[in-house]
Amino acid sequence: MIGKILWLLATLLLAHVQLAEAQQPKKVPRIGWLVFVNSKADPRPPFFDSLRSLGWLEGKNIMIERRYANDSYARL
């Protein structure tokens, strides 16, 4: 009787461990921002302000990758 109870407990324990899986990291949405001229003096485009007003915060729940062509059509 005790052997059956131990077998049942071991089976339940192993079944529980089998069902446990590692959580996959969430994929963060990514936006590519390509600009022809690299100018640090330009204010942030309204596009980024609109994203912020919708709750998308750069570095928290969205990634924005900026690339600059530095006045070169070849780099575009």
VEXTOR-23812 format. One record per residue (C-alpha): x, y, z; residue in three letters. Coordinates in Angstrom, 2 decimals. Layout:
<recs>
<rec x="X" y="Y" z="Z" aa="ala"/>
...
</recs>
This chain:
<recs>
<rec x="0.00" y="0.00" z="0.00" aa="met"/>
<rec x="2.77" y="2.42" z="0.96" aa="ile"/>
<rec x="4.66" y="1.44" z="-2.19" aa="gly"/>
<rec x="1.65" y="2.36" z="-4.34" aa="lys"/>
<rec x="1.30" y="5.72" z="-2.60" aa="ile"/>
<rec x="5.02" y="6.48" z="-3.08" aa="leu"/>
<rec x="4.77" y="5.41" z="-6.74" aa="trp"/>
<rec x="1.74" y="7.68" z="-7.21" aa="leu"/>
<rec x="3.48" y="10.64" z="-5.56" aa="leu"/>
<rec x="6.63" y="10.10" z="-7.65" aa="ala"/>
<rec x="4.55" y="9.89" z="-10.82" aa="thr"/>
<rec x="2.69" y="13.11" z="-9.98" aa="leu"/>
<rec x="5.95" y="14.87" z="-9.14" aa="leu"/>
<rec x="7.60" y="13.81" z="-12.40" aa="leu"/>
<rec x="4.50" y="14.74" z="-14.41" aa="ala"/>
<rec x="4.51" y="18.18" z="-12.81" aa="his"/>
<rec x="8.21" y="18.70" z="-13.57" aa="val"/>
<rec x="7.64" y="17.56" z="-17.16" aa="gln"/>
<rec x="4.93" y="20.20" z="-17.66" aa="leu"/>
<rec x="7.04" y="23.05" z="-16.32" aa="ala"/>
<rec x="8.78" y="24.87" z="-19.17" aa="glu"/>
<rec x="11.09" y="27.82" z="-19.24" aa="ala"/>
<rec x="9.38" y="31.04" z="-20.21" aa="gln"/>
<rec x="10.46" y="32.44" z="-23.54" aa="gln"/>
<rec x="11.49" y="36.10" z="-23.48" aa="pro"/>
<rec x="9.02" y="38.42" z="-25.14" aa="lys"/>
<rec x="10.06" y="39.77" z="-28.49" aa="lys"/>
<rec x="10.35" y="43.53" z="-28.39" aa="val"/>
<rec x="8.97" y="45.29" z="-31.49" aa="pro"/>
<rec x="11.71" y="47.02" z="-33.46" aa="arg"/>
<rec x="11.48" y="50.04" z="-35.78" aa="ile"/>
<rec x="14.19" y="50.95" z="-38.26" aa="gly"/>
<rec x="14.62" y="54.71" z="-38.78" aa="trp"/>
<rec x="16.69" y="55.64" z="-41.84" aa="leu"/>
<rec x="17.64" y="59.31" z="-42.28" aa="val"/>
<rec x="19.54" y="60.85" z="-45.19" aa="phe"/>
<rec x="21.22" y="63.64" z="-43.18" aa="val"/>
<rec x="22.78" y="63.08" z="-39.76" aa="asn"/>
<rec x="21.75" y="66.15" z="-37.82" aa="ser"/>
<rec x="21.67" y="66.11" z="-34.04" aa="lys"/>
<rec x="20.06" y="69.59" z="-33.99" aa="ala"/>
<rec x="16.76" y="68.34" z="-35.47" aa="asp"/>
<rec x="13.98" y="67.93" z="-32.93" aa="pro"/>
<rec x="12.45" y="64.52" z="-32.48" aa="arg"/>
<rec x="10.06" y="63.78" z="-35.33" aa="pro"/>
<rec x="6.36" y="63.83" z="-34.47" aa="pro"/>
<rec x="6.31" y="60.11" z="-35.25" aa="phe"/>
<rec x="8.23" y="59.39" z="-32.03" aa="phe"/>
<rec x="5.98" y="61.73" z="-30.03" aa="asp"/>
<rec x="2.94" y="59.87" z="-31.36" aa="ser"/>
<rec x="4.44" y="56.54" z="-30.35" aa="leu"/>
<rec x="5.05" y="57.87" z="-26.85" aa="arg"/>
<rec x="1.47" y="59.15" z="-26.59" aa="ser"/>
<rec x="0.26" y="55.64" z="-27.49" aa="leu"/>
<rec x="2.30" y="54.11" z="-24.66" aa="gly"/>
<rec x="5.30" y="52.89" z="-26.65" aa="trp"/>
<rec x="8.44" y="53.83" z="-24.70" aa="leu"/>
<rec x="11.79" y="53.46" z="-26.39" aa="glu"/>
<rec x="14.01" y="51.07" z="-24.47" aa="gly"/>
<rec x="11.12" y="49.66" z="-22.46" aa="lys"/>
<rec x="8.58" y="48.09" z="-24.81" aa="asn"/>
<rec x="9.94" y="49.11" z="-28.23" aa="ile"/>
<rec x="13.35" y="49.41" z="-29.84" aa="met"/>
<rec x="14.18" y="52.07" z="-32.43" aa="ile"/>
<rec x="17.29" y="51.50" z="-34.52" aa="glu"/>
<rec x="18.52" y="54.69" z="-36.15" aa="arg"/>
<rec x="20.75" y="54.67" z="-39.20" aa="arg"/>
<rec x="22.11" y="57.75" z="-40.97" aa="tyr"/>
<rec x="23.25" y="57.93" z="-44.60" aa="ala"/>
<rec x="25.43" y="61.01" z="-43.96" aa="asn"/>
<rec x="24.44" y="62.72" z="-47.23" aa="asp"/>
<rec x="25.34" y="59.65" z="-49.31" aa="ser"/>
<rec x="22.81" y="58.09" z="-51.63" aa="tyr"/>
<rec x="25.05" y="55.03" z="-51.86" aa="ala"/>
<rec x="24.59" y="54.41" z="-48.11" aa="arg"/>
<rec x="20.81" y="54.52" z="-48.45" aa="leu"/>
</recs>
